[in-house]
């Protein structure tokens, strides 16, 4: 089945593979859709990132640590990728800065290795980052020297110390770390932020408190940090997402009753973004064609969700 055929039978399927739910924030998922549907506070978070990043003048004087916190499947990775794309374009060459270069080091898919301590995991990331920096010496005005050894309690600063001072004025380093679950790991990454560095850290630990105004996270002379929190998808946002996705397809998809999402989804949000996407994908795969019924009612949608996700 072709990509367009997959979309014709399920508005929540990826065009290139109709068996896979399309990410709600995926630009390419459906031609003509706005790139990013504003769900789970994604637009607000992205604007906050833009404001903070733009205020740092392409990292010329200060680096930036971005912590993305939220439950699993709440849109952290989609938000991170959007912020990452924006930053890479801004830090790359343009008419005013033809010699600009941003080195991207994406270690987000590395196995977390829960048996190791936070310090050991950060040490592994530091060593991998150092290898990338050493292999890309063109971004440095003076050669980068990676440390040969590391203490047991090393933070990322052990590998980035003086790296910011060695970068060419229009060079930068963008690091995406593996996901973390402790504040200690975040602090160890924070210690490695220097001029010219942008670091993204995802954290999905529930109940983890990261106070943005704490003295421990006070602004350094060479760095700033920010916290972007993702969460549950509101009933209103679910309705808007369905309206966007079912507006195509020649009118062949069932519409939602005005109160259809007010039951199981909840006004305040009951599911993270990714779970909502998967539930809608499954519902429209089985019951979404216009010929299979009239408007989708609250009772019908709630019963379907209860079958998929029993109430706890």
PyMOL commands that set and color helices and strands:
alter all, ss='L'
color gray80, all
select helices_A, chain A and resi 3-9+27-29+42-54+76-91+118-135+137-139+157-160+163-166+183-190+215-217+235-246+249-251+260-262+273-287+290-292+298-308
alter helices_A, ss='H'
color red, helices_A
select strands_A, chain A and resi 13-14+17-21+63-69+101-106+171-176+197-203+223-229+232-233+271-272
alter strands_A, ss='S'
color yellow, strands_A
deselect
rebuild
show_as cartoon
